[in-house]
Amino acid sequence: MKELQYAIILHHDPEAGGYTVTVPALPGLVTEGDTLEEALAMAKEAIQLYIESLVANGEPVPEEQEHPQAIVIKVAT
């Protein structure tokens, strides 16, 4: 079995709580969790199901060769 890695983006909602997760390499994949741990578990499950669906439909499975990096830059306004 081949092991793949995907970068995920966590969007924290401070007002409602919880996290929304997107996976840039897998268009349309969105999941969420009430805690960081739950969001990560849901992301892993969603990615697995997404890939299973691609394979079942004979579609190619995207592979990330380079993982994006995020850097926060502060600017004065």
Backbone torsions as a table, in degrees:
resi	resn	phi	psi	omega
1	MET	NA	133.6	-179.4
2	LYS	-85.9	141.3	177.9
3	GLU	-106.4	125.9	178.9
4	LEU	-110.7	156.0	176.8
5	GLN	-126.0	139.0	178.2
6	TYR	-133.6	138.2	172.9
7	ALA	-76.0	139.3	176.1
8	ILE	-120.0	154.6	176.3
9	ILE	-114.5	124.2	178.8
10	LEU	-101.1	126.2	178.0
11	HIS	-111.9	106.9	-179.5
12	HIS	-83.5	135.3	176.6
13	ASP	-109.2	96.1	-175.5
14	PRO	-65.0	-26.4	-179.5
15	GLU	-77.1	-49.1	-178.0
16	ALA	-89.7	-18.6	-174.5
17	GLY	82.5	164.7	177.6
18	GLY	84.9	-179.9	-175.2
19	TYR	-136.0	141.5	169.4
20	THR	-105.8	139.6	-177.4
21	VAL	-120.6	133.1	171.4
22	THR	-123.6	158.3	-179.8
23	VAL	-127.2	101.5	-175.1
24	PRO	-53.1	-34.9	-177.7
25	ALA	-76.5	-12.9	-178.1
26	LEU	-123.1	87.2	-174.6
27	PRO	-54.7	134.7	177.4
28	GLY	87.6	-9.0	-179.5
29	LEU	-80.1	116.7	177.8
30	VAL	-138.8	134.5	175.5
31	THR	-145.9	176.7	-178.8
32	GLU	-153.9	165.7	176.6
33	GLY	-153.7	152.6	-179.7
34	ASP	-72.2	-27.1	178.5
35	THR	-125.8	166.4	177.6
36	LEU	-59.9	-44.3	-179.6
37	GLU	-61.6	-42.9	179.4
38	GLU	-67.1	-40.4	179.1
39	ALA	-62.4	-40.4	178.3
40	LEU	-65.8	-42.1	178.3
41	ALA	-64.4	-42.1	179.3
42	MET	-65.8	-36.8	178.4
43	ALA	-63.3	-45.2	-180.0
44	LYS	-61.0	-44.6	179.2
45	GLU	-64.7	-43.2	-179.3
46	ALA	-63.9	-40.2	177.9
47	ILE	-63.4	-44.3	179.0
48	GLN	-60.4	-44.4	-179.9
49	LEU	-67.0	-38.4	178.3
50	TYR	-60.4	-48.2	-179.6
51	ILE	-64.8	-42.0	176.9
52	GLU	-57.8	-40.2	179.1
53	SER	-65.6	-42.6	177.2
54	LEU	-59.8	-47.6	-179.0
55	VAL	-61.8	-44.7	-179.1
56	ALA	-62.1	-29.7	-179.2
57	ASN	-96.1	7.8	177.9
58	GLY	69.8	22.7	-179.5
59	GLU	-95.8	153.3	179.2
60	PRO	-69.6	147.9	178.1
61	VAL	-97.0	118.3	178.9
62	PRO	-63.1	140.7	176.2
63	GLU	-123.3	129.6	176.0
64	GLU	-83.6	125.5	175.6
65	GLN	-91.8	-36.7	177.7
66	GLU	-124.8	139.3	-179.4
67	HIS	-100.9	132.0	-179.6
68	PRO	-64.9	152.3	176.6
69	GLN	-119.5	142.3	177.1
70	ALA	-112.2	134.2	176.8
71	ILE	-129.4	132.7	178.6
72	VAL	-93.1	128.3	180.0
73	ILE	-117.9	127.2	177.2
74	LYS	-93.2	137.7	176.3
75	VAL	-131.3	145.6	177.4
76	ALA	-82.9	142.1	177.4
77	THR	-125.1	NA	NA
